[in-house]
Amino acid sequence: MKINIVGPGNMGRAIATRALAGGHGVRLIHPDTDPARAVAEELKQRFPDGECDWAASAEEADVTVLALWFDAALQFARSAGTALAGQVVVDICNPIDVSTMDGRVTPPDSSAAEEIQQVLGADVKVVKAFNTTFAGPLTTGKAPDFPLDVLIAGDDSAAKDKIAGFVRSGEMRPLDVGPLRRARELEAMGFLHISLQQPLELNWQSSIKILP
């Protein structure tokens, strides 16, 4: 697949790493192309046989991953227009109130993923994934001695299957947790996971694992 990754930060870099490890083509997206170029050049050193480039805006792809905070993801969705038509869009964010880091900004009867889907419209299939994983474990696909679980929610089964295939190709385990409205619970789980890092001294290396 050809995968756009919007946001070349820690999570964007980690997801790009898994994509390249799985044999997919990656394009890093940032309006200032310098950060995207820097990450792309770094990844080319690690994956010399992989396809990795950069651009200032979203281009044609099979999948576009929004590796952004909630406000930025909404802004991108509003500005993207028809560029994302026909694509699967993956929302990875946890809509945390960054002013307090104590709660979410979305109402109880909605989620970041559902609001992004509403903005993008029916021509785009939004899937929630990767919001319960951190960049460190995601870079390797393991946490620490077993495949990383990636919880996936969405209303379109073909779109979820496409993301599940991407997850498997990166040597991780996809788990379908249901329709897009399950993103509400995933985002609550993501917020809880984040809130535990400091008191438990986890240093962003923990993961959520479903057993067996």
N, C-alpha and C positions, 0 to 999 in steps of 0.2 A: 504494500500500500504506500501511497504518498501521504505523509502526515504533516500538516501545519502545526506548529507549536507556538502559540501567541504568548510571549513572555519568556525571555531567556534567563530567568532567575534560577534559584536552586531547584525548584520543582520542575521547571521547564527543561533544565539541563538533565535532571534525573530521568524524566520521561523520554527525552531524546536519546539518552543512553540505552534505555531498554528497547526503544524502537530500532535503533541501529544494530543492537545485539540480535534482534529478531529478524534482521534483513530488510527492514523497511527504509524508504527514503524519507528524509526529514528536512523541513524548511523552518528555520527559526524566524519569527515575525516580531519586529519592533519598529515603531515609527522612526526612531533614531537607529539607523542600521548598524551603528558601531557596536552596541552591546550584542546584537544578534550575530554579527560577523565574528566577534571575539569568541563566542561560544561555539559557533560553527567551526572555526579554525581549530579550536581546542579539540573538538570531537573528531575532526578529520585526522588529527594526530593519533587518536586512540583507535579509530576505525578507518584505516587508509583505503579499504576496499568499499566503504560505505558511501552512500549518496547523502550529502549534507550541505545545504546552502542557506541563504538568508534573504529576507525581503522586508520592505517597509510596511506592507499590508498583506492581508490574506489573499492567496491565489487559489487556483483550482487544485483540489486535493480530494482524497477519499475521506479523510478525517481531519478536523481542526480541533485541537486541544486548547482550551482557554486556561492557561497556567497563570491566572491572575487573581487578585483580590476581587471581592464581589462587586464593588463600585466600578472598578476598571473593566470587569467582565461585562457588566451591563452596558457601560459606555461603548465598548467594542462591539457588542451585539447591535446596539442602535446605529452605529456608524458603518457597519459592514455592508448593510444593504443587501443586494442580491448576490454578493460575492460568495456567500455560504450556501446558496440554494442547492439542494440535492446532496449536501454533505451530512455526515454525522458529526455533531459538535459535542465534545466532551467537556463538561463543567467539573472542575476539580475543587472549587473553592469552598471554604467554610465561612458563612457570612457573619463573622464575629464583630461585635461592637468594639472597634479598635480604640475608642476613647476610654473604655473601662476594662476591656478584655474580660468582661464578666457578663456574658449573654450574647444572643444573636439579634441581628437587626431585622430579620424577616418575621412576619407574623406567624402564629402557631399553625394556621391553616394553609401555609405556603412554604416554599423553599427557594433558595437561590436558583436551583436548576429549573424549577417551574416558572419562575419569573423570567429567566433567560429564554425558555421555550416560548413564552407568551410574546416576548419582544421579537424573536426570530420568525415566528409563524410556522405554519404547517409544512412548508417546503423544506424545513430543516428538522432533523431528528436529534433531539438533545438526549444525551446519556450522562448520568452521574457516575463518576468513577474517580478513584485515586484520592478522594478527600480524606480517607482514613489512613493514608500512608504518608510517611515522612520521606524527605529527599534522601537521607543517608541510606536507609535500608532499600529504598527504591532504586538507587544507583546500582546496587548489586543484585536486586531481585530476591534477596534472602534476608531473614530476620530471626536469629542469626544463622541457624542451621537447617532451616526448612523454607520452602518456597513462600514468598510473600503472598498473602491473600489480598485480592483486589475486589471490593464489593461494588456491584454494578446495578444501577436502577434505570429503567427506561420504559417507555410505552410501546416502542417498536422492536419486535423480536429480532428482525434482521439487523437493525442497528446494534442491538446488544450483542448479537452473535459476532458482528465485525469487531467490536471492542474486545470481546472475550478471546477471539483469535489473536488479536494484537497482544493481549496479556499473556496468553500461552506461549507465543513466539518469543517473548522476553523471559521465559522460564519462571513465570509466576502462575498463581492459581486464581482464575476468575470465579466469582460466586454471584449468581443472579439472585438479587434480593427482591425483585418484583417491579411494579410499575414506577413511573417517575415520581409519584407522590411519596414513595419510600425514601426519596432524597431528604425528606424532613427528618426521618430517624437517622439517616446516615450523617446529616449535618450536625445533629445533636450528639451523635457518637464522636464525630470529628472534634467538636468543641470540647467534649469531656476528655478526649485523648490529649488534646493540647493543654488543657488546664491541669493535667496530672504531671506534666513534664518537670516543673520546678519542685513541687512538694516531694515527688518521688525520686528526684535527681536522675531522671531518665536520659537527659541530654539529647533528646530528639532521635534516639536510636531504638525506641520501642516500636512494637507493631501490634495490631489486632489480629488474632488468629482464631479461626473457627475449628474446633476439634470435634470428632476425628477428621 
